[in-house]
Amino acid sequence: MPHKRWDNLLLDCTLATLAGDAGYGLIEDGAIGWRDSVIAFVGPQRELPGEPATIAASHASVRGALVTPGLIDCHTHLVFGDNRANEFEMRLNGESYEAIARAGGGILSSVRATRAASDDELFDASLPRARALLRDGVTTLEIKSGYGLNLDAETRMLRVARRIGDALGITVRTTLLGLHALPPEYADRRAEYVDMVCDEWLPRIAEAKLADAVDAFCEGIAFTPDEVRRCFERARELGLPIKLHADQLSDLGGAALVAAFSGLSADHLECTDEAGVAAMARANTVAVLLPGSFYALRETRLPPVAAFREHGVPMAVATDLNPGTSPLLSLRLAMSMACTLFRMTPVEALRGATVNAARALGLHDRGVLAAGQRADVVIWNARQPAELAYWIGGLLAHRVIAGGREQRSWP
């Protein structure tokens, strides 16, 4: 059978394929080729099936540069109206996150700004944030709702998130976060609000195919385990995967709760106990670690990274990009923070932003460089994989390719 010419072929690569269960999957003097949006070849250059000019329409040497899968930011709240720099200043003056939230700040201040913004205003404000992640090597990202807290505003947020993916040519996975905070108009009607999210919002959003998953905030300042369980039962009936903001400020058993529903991921996890870790391991639930919010809130209790390792729980790393507690515009900086603050290794951080982040979104066609995978590829101004976590800030991505197409969606 004659060889079908590939669209592109990169030569002289230092490939971090991330193939296998551990390690970088390094291939020195490697090559990678793709056709349409799918990787056709990854391996040593000497194993190419022919001369570059005959097997690919376009070929180029990257002169030993590091090449990895596109990064995956699996936890963001990227769509929102206005920022909360004033709360950042309040926290530095001694106010706690809980005190600010109970006084009407926190999530509810973002709700007011998001409800007041038009679709175009939300899109125009959010697109530069997504561009910053793309410029940093992100080719897939998740965007949650949760700053609308009524059906109209929540669906608008999800539609804007999808619009961002279309505009940038990258994959955006959307997550309904209806149980994020109790809206002020339901301050004395908690049960009614939870019923509305479960019985009205979830079926309508599922029917419209606006959400790829359902999330909730299980915390003393948010929703109880019983309220979250009710939401997850309804999501399961509708065939929607689940995720959970779990055990960030206190241990309410969130990790074990999401594991009981075979959830894709439990996120934050600073207060998760050994039983929660073991439950996640049994359920193959990914631990999504969010060092940006840990840093911004000046937390001191570390997530149980050693226990995750011991129990074989896969660890992902994400920005948690949001206006209040993690205004972080770089997944690579989150990787660096995960190493420095959480004592993850550079290989764990890179796998956390690729292989394990894909698992946390229920995606099986990306996160590694292998034939048959989606052609999401980054060529870096670096030679060693550890450099991606070693350099603190700055721009290292030289070329970003999403679905086989080079991206130029930044100024």
Secondary structure, 3 states (H helix, E strand, C coil): CCCCCEEEEEEEEEEECCCCCCCCCEEEEEEEEEECCEEEEEEEHHHCCCCHHHHEEEEEECCCCEEEECEEECCECCCCCCCCHHHHHHHHCCCCHHHHHHCCCCHHHHHHHHHHCCHHHHHHHHHHHHHHHHHCCEEEEEEECCCCCCHHHHHHHHHHHHHHHHHHCCEEEEEEEEECCCCHHHCCCHHHHHHHHHHHHHHHHHHCCCCCEEEEEECCCCECHHHHHHHHHHHHHCCCCEEEEECCCCCCCHHHHHHHCCCCEEEECCCCCHHHHHHHHHHCCEEEECHHHHHHCCCCCCCCHHHHHHHCCCEEECCCEECCCECCCCHHHHHHHHHHHHCCCHHHHHHHCCHHHHHHCCCCCCCCCCCCCECCEEEECCCCCCHHHHCCCCCCEEEEEECCEECCCCC
